[in-house]
Amino acid sequence: MYELRGVTKRYTRGKEVVDALAGVDLTIGSGDRLVIQGPTGGGKSTLLQMLGGLDRPTSGSVELDGTDMARLSEAKLTRVRSENIGFVFQSFNLIPTLTAQENVETALVPLGVKTKERRERAAAALESVGLAERLGHLPAELSGGQQQRVAIARALVKQPKVLLADEPTGNLDESMRDEIMDVLEAMWKEYGLTFIMVTHDSSIAKKAPRLATIRKGRITVKENAGA
């Protein structure tokens, strides 16, 4: 699935040079569930952006199923993201003027899916996350947990190979956190996804089969015996 070799990401801030990633080597197999932890500014989100094709490394390779995303044209990279990778973010990133169903449909527009099929697939995706009765609701009419369920449905409606989640429970209380994690884990199992998640929450990290810790751009990975 993923093979990262010697991945670096260097930023320049004025006269200061910052290595967000400093020679990361990482293998993630198909169907793996990996949690990434580390201090703020340690490189977690930068690594997730590399895996999602949202940024390119300064050096090194980021291969997804044998294709080095770092070397693709922007058009081809956009296509890879649209077809293969679903994203869930802390802030939900829903369009406030669109209903839940319309928000989910937006993931299918770049793939050229016809209107009738888009509606059917979006409705089915929302039903799968327990929102069958909320199709016509705007984001402002939904709770935080419901909005995150819409975001999960939007990520999964295109049937991706990979689900990337950046602090998906960060804006939720403890009970809602557990509900959303139950949904994400159920989707991972049902669809056989490769599921990679960044979190600060140690209670979530303890339950992951594999845990990656990243500090000052360097990564260590261990199998989580308690998961």
C-alpha positions as CSV (number, residue, x, y, z in Angstrom):
1,M,0.0,0.0,0.0
2,Y,2.3,2.8,1.2
3,E,6.1,2.9,1.1
4,L,7.8,6.0,2.3
5,R,11.6,6.2,1.9
6,G,13.8,9.0,3.1
7,V,11.0,11.5,3.2
8,T,12.0,15.0,4.3
9,K,10.0,18.2,4.4
10,R,11.9,21.5,4.9
11,Y,10.3,24.9,5.5
12,T,12.0,28.2,5.6
13,R,10.7,30.7,8.2
14,G,12.6,33.9,7.7
15,K,16.2,32.9,8.3
16,E,15.3,29.7,10.1
17,V,15.1,26.3,8.4
18,V,12.7,23.8,9.9
19,D,12.7,20.1,9.2
20,A,9.1,19.1,9.7
21,L,10.1,15.6,8.5
22,A,13.6,14.4,8.8
23,G,14.2,11.2,6.7
24,V,11.0,9.2,7.4
25,D,10.9,5.6,6.4
26,L,7.5,4.0,6.8
27,T,5.6,1.0,5.4
28,I,1.8,0.7,5.8
29,G,0.1,-2.4,4.5
30,S,-3.3,-2.7,2.8
31,G,-5.9,-2.8,5.5
32,D,-3.6,-1.6,8.3
33,R,-4.9,0.7,11.1
34,L,-2.2,3.1,12.2
35,V,-2.4,5.9,14.8
36,I,0.1,8.8,14.7
37,Q,0.9,10.7,17.9
38,G,3.5,13.3,18.9
39,P,3.9,16.8,20.3
40,T,2.5,19.9,18.5
41,G,4.8,20.8,15.7
42,G,6.5,17.4,15.6
43,G,5.4,16.6,12.1
44,K,2.1,14.6,12.5
45,S,0.0,16.7,10.2
46,T,2.8,17.1,7.7
47,L,3.2,13.3,7.4
48,L,-0.6,12.9,7.0
49,Q,-0.5,15.5,4.2
50,M,2.2,13.5,2.4
51,L,0.2,10.3,2.7
52,G,-2.8,12.2,1.3
53,G,-1.0,13.8,-1.6
54,L,-1.8,17.2,-0.2
55,D,1.9,18.2,-0.1
56,R,5.1,17.0,-1.7
57,P,8.3,16.1,0.1
58,T,11.5,18.1,-0.2
59,S,13.2,14.8,-0.9
60,G,12.4,11.1,-0.7
61,S,9.5,9.1,-2.2
62,V,5.9,8.5,-1.1
63,E,4.6,5.5,-3.0
64,L,0.9,4.5,-3.0
65,D,0.5,1.1,-4.6
66,G,3.8,1.5,-6.4
67,T,3.2,5.0,-7.7
68,D,5.4,7.7,-6.3
69,M,2.9,10.6,-5.6
70,A,5.8,13.0,-5.2
71,R,6.5,12.7,-9.0
72,L,3.0,12.9,-10.3
73,S,1.7,16.0,-12.1
74,E,-0.9,18.0,-10.2
75,A,-3.7,16.7,-12.5
76,K,-2.7,13.1,-11.9
77,L,-2.2,13.7,-8.2
78,T,-5.7,15.2,-7.9
79,R,-7.1,12.1,-9.6
80,V,-5.4,9.8,-7.2
81,R,-6.8,11.8,-4.2
82,S,-10.3,11.8,-5.7
83,E,-10.4,8.1,-6.4
84,N,-8.3,6.5,-3.7
85,I,-8.2,8.7,-0.5
86,G,-10.9,9.8,1.8
87,F,-10.2,12.6,4.3
88,V,-11.8,13.4,7.7
89,F,-10.7,16.6,9.5
90,Q,-11.2,18.0,13.0
91,S,-13.2,20.9,11.8
92,F,-15.6,18.8,9.6
93,N,-15.1,21.1,6.6
94,L,-18.7,20.9,5.5
95,I,-20.2,23.5,3.2
96,P,-22.7,25.4,5.4
97,T,-25.2,26.2,2.6
98,L,-25.5,22.5,1.4
99,T,-27.6,19.8,3.1
100,A,-26.0,16.7,4.5
101,Q,-26.8,14.8,1.4
102,E,-25.4,17.5,-0.9
103,N,-22.2,17.7,1.1
104,V,-21.7,14.0,0.7
105,E,-22.4,14.2,-3.0
106,T,-19.6,16.7,-3.5
107,A,-17.0,13.9,-3.2
108,L,-18.5,12.2,-6.3
109,V,-18.7,15.3,-8.6
110,P,-14.9,15.1,-9.6
111,L,-15.4,11.4,-10.5
112,G,-18.1,12.2,-13.0
113,V,-20.8,10.3,-11.3
114,K,-24.3,11.1,-12.7
115,T,-26.8,13.0,-10.6
116,K,-29.2,10.1,-9.8
117,E,-26.4,7.8,-8.8
118,R,-24.8,10.6,-6.7
119,R,-28.0,11.0,-4.7
120,E,-28.5,7.3,-4.2
121,R,-24.9,6.7,-3.1
122,A,-24.9,9.8,-0.8
123,A,-28.2,8.6,0.9
124,A,-26.8,5.1,1.4
125,A,-23.5,6.5,2.8
126,L,-25.5,8.7,5.3
127,E,-27.6,5.7,6.3
128,S,-24.5,3.7,7.0
129,V,-23.4,6.2,9.6
130,G,-26.8,6.5,11.2
131,L,-28.1,9.7,9.5
132,A,-30.8,8.3,7.2
133,E,-33.3,10.8,8.7
134,R,-31.0,13.8,8.4
135,L,-30.4,14.0,4.6
136,G,-32.0,17.4,4.2
137,H,-30.5,19.1,7.2
138,L,-27.9,21.8,6.9
139,P,-24.7,21.6,9.0
140,A,-26.0,24.3,11.4
141,E,-29.0,22.0,12.2
142,L,-26.8,19.1,13.2
143,S,-24.8,18.4,16.4
144,G,-21.0,18.3,16.2
145,G,-21.1,14.5,16.2
146,Q,-23.7,14.4,13.4
147,Q,-21.6,16.8,11.4
148,Q,-18.6,14.5,11.8
149,R,-20.7,11.6,10.7
150,V,-21.6,13.5,7.5
151,A,-17.9,14.1,7.0
152,I,-17.2,10.4,7.4
153,A,-19.9,9.6,4.9
154,R,-18.4,12.1,2.4
155,A,-15.0,10.5,2.8
156,L,-16.3,7.0,2.2
157,V,-19.0,7.5,-0.4
158,K,-16.4,7.3,-3.2
159,Q,-15.3,3.9,-1.9
160,P,-11.6,4.8,-1.3
161,K,-8.7,2.5,-0.5
162,V,-7.4,4.8,2.2
163,L,-9.1,6.8,5.0
164,L,-7.0,9.6,6.5
165,A,-8.3,11.3,9.7
166,D,-6.6,14.4,11.3
167,E,-7.8,14.8,14.9
168,P,-11.4,13.7,13.9
169,T,-12.6,13.7,17.6
170,G,-10.7,16.8,18.6
171,N,-13.8,19.0,18.7
172,L,-16.1,16.5,20.4
173,D,-16.8,15.6,24.1
174,E,-15.8,12.2,25.5
175,S,-19.1,10.4,24.8
176,M,-19.3,11.7,21.3
177,R,-15.6,10.9,20.8
178,D,-16.4,7.3,21.5
179,E,-19.3,7.2,19.2
180,I,-17.3,8.6,16.3
181,M,-14.5,6.2,16.9
182,D,-17.0,3.3,16.9
183,V,-18.2,4.5,13.5
184,L,-14.7,4.9,12.1
185,E,-13.6,1.4,13.3
186,A,-16.8,-0.2,12.0
187,M,-16.2,1.4,8.6
188,W,-12.5,0.3,8.6
189,K,-13.6,-3.3,9.2
190,E,-16.6,-3.3,6.9
191,Y,-14.8,-1.8,3.9
192,G,-11.3,-3.2,4.5
193,L,-9.8,0.3,4.4
194,T,-6.3,1.3,5.2
195,F,-7.0,3.7,8.1
196,I,-4.4,6.2,9.3
197,M,-5.3,8.7,12.0
198,V,-3.5,11.6,13.8
199,T,-4.6,12.1,17.4
200,H,-3.5,13.6,20.7
201,D,-5.8,11.3,22.6
202,S,-3.8,8.5,24.3
203,S,-7.0,6.5,25.0
204,I,-7.5,6.2,21.3
205,A,-3.9,5.5,20.6
206,K,-3.8,2.6,23.0
207,K,-6.5,0.7,21.0
208,A,-4.7,1.0,17.6
209,P,-2.9,-2.1,16.3
210,R,0.1,0.0,15.3
211,L,1.3,3.3,16.9
212,A,3.7,5.7,15.2
213,T,5.3,8.4,17.4
214,I,6.8,11.4,15.6
215,R,9.1,13.9,17.3
216,K,11.1,16.6,15.6
217,G,10.4,15.0,12.2
218,R,11.6,11.5,13.2
219,I,9.3,8.5,13.5
220,T,9.2,5.3,15.5
221,V,6.6,2.6,15.0
222,K,5.6,-0.1,17.4
223,E,3.0,-2.9,17.4
224,N,0.4,-2.3,20.1
225,A,0.0,-5.5,22.0
226,G,-2.9,-4.2,24.0
227,A,-5.0,-3.3,21.0
